[in-house]
């Protein structure tokens, strides 16, 4: 695992940890962020509105 500590989603303010989702060499705090909110979600489930 890399030493990246912030979610790679552009608007997300979450940190990533042991449960991070890896995609294309980047780490994301959840699957929604990893897919670019392709499911239409506006948040990541961590009190963040990064998908808006």
Secondary structure, 3 states (H helix, E strand, C coil): CCCCCECCCCCCCCECCCCCEEECCEEECCHHHHCCCCCCCCCCCCCCCCCC
